[in-house]
Amino acid sequence: MGRSTPSLRVVVRDYVERFKRAAEMLPREDRALVDRFLEDLETTLSAYMHVGSVDPLEVLILHLVRKMRELCTYRES
């Protein structure tokens, strides 16, 4: 019987769920930043689906680069 490898989308989703669980332990302002970071992750993931990458951390790092300006100027209302 062969082994199946989960798709990049599934592995990234698992990382996101772990991020969210860990963020629940953080102060409210930090949780808000984590939530803000995870917004629109789907567009970065879609780009990687076309590239054919299999590294979920690469997706999250590029997404962080895309969101850095927004996150650095974010003020919770």
DSSP file (Angstrom, degrees, kcal/mol; ACC not computed):
  #  RESIDUE AA STRUCTURE BP1 BP2  ACC     N-H-->O    O-->H-N    N-H-->O    O-->H-N    TCO  KAPPA ALPHA  PHI   PSI    X-CA   Y-CA   Z-CA
    1    1 A M              0   0    0      0, 0.0     2,-0.1     0, 0.0     0, 0.0   0.000 360.0 360.0 360.0 131.6    0.0    0.0    0.0
    2    2 A G        -     0   0    0      1,-0.1     2,-0.4     0, 0.0     0, 0.0  -0.316 360.0-116.7 -82.1 164.8    1.4    3.4   -1.0
    3    3 A R        -     0   0    0     -2,-0.1     2,-0.4     2,-0.0    -1,-0.1  -0.788  22.1-142.7 -99.8 144.4    1.7    6.5    1.1
    4    4 A S        -     0   0    0     -2,-0.4     0, 0.0     0, 0.0     0, 0.0  -0.874   6.9-141.9-108.3 143.7   -0.2    9.6    0.2
    5    5 A T        -     0   0    0     -2,-0.4    -2,-0.0     1,-0.0     0, 0.0  -0.877  23.6-119.0-102.3 129.3    1.2   13.1    0.6
    6    6 A P        -     0   0    0      0, 0.0    -1,-0.0     0, 0.0     5,-0.0  -0.321  36.4-102.1 -65.0 150.9   -1.1   15.8    1.8
    7    7 A S     >  -     0   0    0      1,-0.1     4,-2.2     4,-0.0     5,-0.2  -0.250  27.5-110.4 -68.7 160.4   -1.5   18.7   -0.6
    8    8 A L  H  > S+     0   0    0      1,-0.2     4,-2.7     2,-0.2     5,-0.2   0.892 119.9  56.9 -57.1 -40.9    0.2   22.0    0.0
    9    9 A R  H  > S+     0   0    0      1,-0.2     4,-2.1     2,-0.2    -1,-0.2   0.894 107.4  47.5 -59.1 -42.2   -3.2   23.6    0.8
   10   10 A V  H  > S+     0   0    0      2,-0.2     4,-2.0    -3,-0.2    -1,-0.2   0.908 112.7  48.2 -67.2 -43.1   -3.8   21.0    3.5
   11   11 A V  H  X S+     0   0    0     -4,-2.2     4,-2.0     2,-0.2    -2,-0.2   0.912 112.1  48.9 -66.9 -42.2   -0.4   21.4    5.1
   12   12 A V  H  X S+     0   0    0     -4,-2.7     4,-2.6     1,-0.2    -1,-0.2   0.909 109.1  53.8 -62.4 -41.7   -0.7   25.3    5.1
   13   13 A R  H  X S+     0   0    0     -4,-2.1     4,-2.3    -5,-0.2    -1,-0.2   0.892 106.8  52.1 -59.4 -40.0   -4.2   25.0    6.7
   14   14 A D  H  X S+     0   0    0     -4,-2.0     4,-2.0     2,-0.2    -1,-0.2   0.906 109.2  49.3 -64.0 -41.3   -2.7   22.8    9.5
   15   15 A Y  H  X S+     0   0    0     -4,-2.0     4,-2.8     2,-0.2    -2,-0.2   0.929 109.8  52.1 -60.6 -44.8    0.0   25.5   10.1
   16   16 A V  H  X S+     0   0    0     -4,-2.6     4,-2.6     1,-0.2    -2,-0.2   0.906 108.0  50.9 -59.9 -43.0   -2.7   28.2   10.2
   17   17 A E  H  X S+     0   0    0     -4,-2.3     4,-2.1     2,-0.2    -1,-0.2   0.896 111.2  48.1 -63.4 -39.4   -4.7   26.2   12.8
   18   18 A R  H  X S+     0   0    0     -4,-2.0     4,-2.5     2,-0.2     5,-0.2   0.906 110.4  51.9 -67.0 -40.8   -1.6   25.8   14.9
   19   19 A F  H  X S+     0   0    0     -4,-2.8     4,-2.7     1,-0.2    -2,-0.2   0.932 110.6  48.7 -57.6 -45.8   -0.9   29.6   14.6
   20   20 A K  H  X S+     0   0    0     -4,-2.6     4,-1.2     2,-0.2    -2,-0.2   0.895 110.9  49.3 -64.8 -40.1   -4.5   30.3   15.7
   21   21 A R  H  < S+     0   0    0     -4,-2.1     4,-0.4     1,-0.2     3,-0.3   0.922 114.1  45.3 -64.7 -42.9   -4.3   28.0   18.7
   22   22 A A  H >< S+     0   0    0     -4,-2.5     3,-1.6     1,-0.2     4,-0.3   0.891 107.9  58.4 -66.5 -38.4   -1.0   29.5   19.8
   23   23 A A  H >< S+     0   0    0     -4,-2.7     3,-1.6     1,-0.3    -1,-0.2   0.788  91.7  69.7 -62.9 -27.6   -2.3   33.0   19.2
   24   24 A E  T 3< S+     0   0    0     -4,-1.2    -1,-0.3    -3,-0.3    -2,-0.2   0.759  97.3  52.9 -61.7 -22.9   -5.1   32.4   21.7
   25   25 A M  T <  S+     0   0    0     -3,-1.6    -1,-0.3    -4,-0.4    -2,-0.2   0.533  97.4  86.6 -87.7  -7.9   -2.5   32.4   24.5
   26   26 A L  S <  S-     0   0    0     -3,-1.6     5,-0.0    -4,-0.3    -3,-0.0  -0.411  92.0 -82.4 -91.5 165.2   -1.1   35.8   23.4
   27   27 A P    >>  -     0   0    0      0, 0.0     4,-2.4     0, 0.0     3,-0.5  -0.265  48.1-104.6 -60.4 155.8   -2.2   39.3   24.5
   28   28 A R  H 3> S+     0   0    0      1,-0.3     4,-2.2     2,-0.2     5,-0.1   0.852 119.9  53.6 -53.6 -41.7   -5.2   40.7   22.5
   29   29 A E  H 3> S+     0   0    0      1,-0.2     4,-1.6     2,-0.2    -1,-0.3   0.884 110.3  47.1 -64.4 -38.3   -3.0   43.0   20.4
   30   30 A D  H <> S+     0   0    0     -3,-0.5     4,-2.3     2,-0.2    -2,-0.2   0.891 109.4  53.3 -70.4 -39.6   -0.8   40.1   19.3
   31   31 A R  H  X S+     0   0    0     -4,-2.4     4,-2.7     1,-0.2    -2,-0.2   0.906 106.9  53.6 -59.6 -40.5   -3.8   37.9   18.5
   32   32 A A  H  X S+     0   0    0     -4,-2.2     4,-2.5    -5,-0.2    -1,-0.2   0.894 107.9  49.9 -62.5 -39.5   -5.1   40.8   16.3
   33   33 A L  H  X S+     0   0    0     -4,-1.6     4,-2.8     2,-0.2    -1,-0.2   0.904 110.0  50.2 -65.7 -40.6   -1.7   40.9   14.4
   34   34 A V  H  X S+     0   0    0     -4,-2.3     4,-2.1     2,-0.2    -2,-0.2   0.940 112.4  47.3 -62.0 -46.2   -1.8   37.1   13.9
   35   35 A D  H  X S+     0   0    0     -4,-2.7     4,-0.9     1,-0.2    -2,-0.2   0.916 112.6  49.4 -60.1 -42.6   -5.4   37.4   12.5
   36   36 A R  H >< S+     0   0    0     -4,-2.5     3,-0.6     1,-0.2    -2,-0.2   0.903 109.3  52.5 -64.1 -41.4   -4.4   40.3   10.3
   37   37 A F  H 3< S+     0   0    0     -4,-2.8    -1,-0.2     1,-0.2    -2,-0.2   0.893 107.6  51.8 -59.9 -41.0   -1.3   38.4    9.0
   38   38 A L  H >< S+     0   0    0     -4,-2.1     3,-1.6    -5,-0.2    -1,-0.2   0.650  84.6 109.5 -76.2 -14.4   -3.5   35.4    8.1
   39   39 A E  T << S+     0   0    0     -4,-0.9    -3,-0.0    -3,-0.6    -4,-0.0  -0.378  89.0   7.4 -61.2 137.9   -6.0   37.5    6.1
   40   40 A D  T >> S+     0   0    0      1,-0.1     3,-1.0    -2,-0.1     4,-0.8   0.679  81.1 139.0  65.5  20.3   -5.7   37.0    2.3
   41   41 A L  H <>  +     0   0    0     -3,-1.6     4,-2.6     1,-0.2     3,-0.2   0.805  60.8  72.6 -60.9 -28.5   -3.3   34.0    2.7
   42   42 A E  H 3> S+     0   0    0      1,-0.2     4,-2.5    -4,-0.2    -1,-0.2   0.839  91.2  54.8 -58.4 -35.2   -5.3   32.3    0.0
   43   43 A T  H <> S+     0   0    0     -3,-1.0     4,-1.6     2,-0.2    -1,-0.2   0.906 110.6  44.9 -68.4 -39.1   -3.9   34.6   -2.7
   44   44 A T  H  X S+     0   0    0     -4,-0.8     4,-1.8    -3,-0.2    -2,-0.2   0.920 113.6  50.6 -67.6 -42.6   -0.3   33.8   -1.7
   45   45 A L  H  X S+     0   0    0     -4,-2.6     4,-1.8     1,-0.2    -2,-0.2   0.898 106.9  54.5 -61.3 -40.9   -1.2   30.1   -1.5
   46   46 A S  H  X S+     0   0    0     -4,-2.5     4,-1.1     1,-0.2    -1,-0.2   0.896 105.4  52.8 -61.2 -40.0   -2.7   30.2   -5.0
   47   47 A A  H  X S+     0   0    0     -4,-1.6     4,-1.3     1,-0.2     3,-0.5   0.914 109.7  49.1 -61.2 -41.4    0.4   31.7   -6.5
   48   48 A Y  H  X>S+     0   0    0     -4,-1.8     4,-2.4     1,-0.2     5,-1.1   0.793 101.1  62.9 -70.1 -27.6    2.4   28.8   -5.0
   49   49 A M  H  <5S+     0   0    0     -4,-1.8    -1,-0.2     1,-0.2    -2,-0.2   0.844 106.7  46.0 -64.5 -31.1    0.0   26.3   -6.3
   50   50 A H  H  <5S+     0   0    0     -4,-1.1    -1,-0.2    -3,-0.5    -2,-0.2   0.809 112.0  50.6 -79.0 -31.0    1.0   27.5   -9.8
   51   51 A V  H  <5S-     0   0    0     -4,-1.3    -2,-0.2    -5,-0.1    -1,-0.2   0.843 104.7-129.6 -75.5 -34.1    4.7   27.4   -9.0
   52   52 A G  T  <5 +     0   0    0     -4,-2.4    -3,-0.2     1,-0.2    -4,-0.1   0.680  45.7 162.2  93.1  19.4    4.6   23.9   -7.6
   53   53 A S      < -     0   0    0     -5,-1.1    -1,-0.2     1,-0.1   -45,-0.1  -0.373  26.2-167.4 -69.4 151.3    6.3   24.5   -4.3
   54   54 A V        +     0   0    0     -2,-0.1    -1,-0.1   -47,-0.1    -5,-0.0   0.300  58.0 100.0-119.0   6.2    5.8   21.9   -1.6
   55   55 A D    >>  -     0   0    0      1,-0.2     4,-1.2     2,-0.0     3,-0.5  -0.832  50.9-167.6 -99.7 107.8    7.2   23.9    1.4
   56   56 A P  H 3> S+     0   0    0      0, 0.0     4,-2.0     0, 0.0    -1,-0.2   0.824  87.6  58.7 -64.3 -30.4    4.4   25.4    3.5
   57   57 A L  H 3> S+     0   0    0      1,-0.2     4,-2.6     2,-0.2     5,-0.2   0.851  99.9  57.4 -67.5 -32.1    6.9   27.6    5.3
   58   58 A E  H <> S+     0   0    0     -3,-0.5     4,-2.4     2,-0.2    -1,-0.2   0.906 106.5  49.7 -62.2 -40.9    7.9   29.2    2.1
   59   59 A V  H  X S+     0   0    0     -4,-1.2     4,-2.2     1,-0.2    -2,-0.2   0.936 112.7  46.3 -61.4 -47.5    4.3   30.2    1.5
   60   60 A L  H  X S+     0   0    0     -4,-2.0     4,-2.1     2,-0.2    -2,-0.2   0.860 111.9  51.1 -67.6 -35.8    4.0   31.7    4.9
   61   61 A I  H  X S+     0   0    0     -4,-2.6     4,-2.3     2,-0.2    -1,-0.2   0.940 111.5  46.3 -67.2 -46.7    7.3   33.6    4.6
   62   62 A L  H  X S+     0   0    0     -4,-2.4     4,-2.4     1,-0.2    -2,-0.2   0.901 111.5  52.9 -62.6 -38.4    6.3   35.1    1.3
   63   63 A H  H  X S+     0   0    0     -4,-2.2     4,-1.8    -5,-0.2    -1,-0.2   0.910 107.8  51.4 -63.2 -40.4    2.9   36.0    2.7
   64   64 A L  H  X S+     0   0    0     -4,-2.1     4,-1.1     2,-0.2    -2,-0.2   0.921 108.7  50.8 -61.1 -43.6    4.6   37.7    5.6
   65   65 A V  H >< S+     0   0    0     -4,-2.3     3,-0.6     1,-0.2     4,-0.4   0.916 110.0  50.5 -59.5 -42.7    6.8   39.7    3.2
   66   66 A R  H 3< S+     0   0    0     -4,-2.4     4,-0.3     1,-0.2    -1,-0.2   0.839 117.9  39.0 -63.1 -32.5    3.6   40.7    1.3
   67   67 A K  H 3X S+     0   0    0     -4,-1.8     4,-2.8    -5,-0.2     5,-0.3   0.475  85.8 100.3 -98.5  -3.5    1.9   41.9    4.6
   68   68 A M  H <X S+     0   0    0     -4,-1.1     4,-2.7    -3,-0.6     5,-0.2   0.889  82.8  47.1 -56.2 -48.0    4.9   43.5    6.4
   69   69 A R  H  > S+     0   0    0     -4,-0.4     4,-1.3     1,-0.2    -1,-0.2   0.941 115.5  46.1 -60.2 -46.7    4.0   47.1    5.6
   70   70 A E  H  4 S+     0   0    0     -4,-0.3     4,-0.5     1,-0.2     3,-0.3   0.913 114.9  46.8 -62.1 -43.7    0.4   46.7    6.5
   71   71 A L  H >< S+     0   0    0     -4,-2.8     3,-0.6     1,-0.2    -1,-0.2   0.867 109.4  53.9 -68.7 -36.1    1.3   44.8    9.8
   72   72 A C  H 3< S+     0   0    0     -4,-2.7    -1,-0.2    -5,-0.3    -2,-0.2   0.760 116.4  38.1 -71.3 -23.9    3.9   47.4   10.8
   73   73 A T  T 3< S+     0   0    0     -4,-1.3    -1,-0.2    -3,-0.3     2,-0.2   0.382  89.1 123.9-105.0   2.7    1.5   50.2   10.5
   74   74 A Y    <   -     0   0    0     -3,-0.6     2,-0.5    -4,-0.5    -3,-0.0  -0.442  36.6-175.0 -70.2 130.7   -1.5   48.3   11.9
   75   75 A R        -     0   0    0     -2,-0.2     2,-0.1     0, 0.0    -2,-0.0  -0.991  26.2-125.3-125.5 122.0   -3.2   49.9   14.9
   76   76 A E              0   0    0     -2,-0.5   -47,-0.0     1,-0.1   -43,-0.0  -0.422 360.0 360.0 -66.3 134.5   -6.0   48.0   16.5
   77   77 A S              0   0    0     -2,-0.1    -1,-0.1     0, 0.0     0, 0.0   0.457 360.0 360.0 -97.4 360.0   -9.2   50.0   16.7
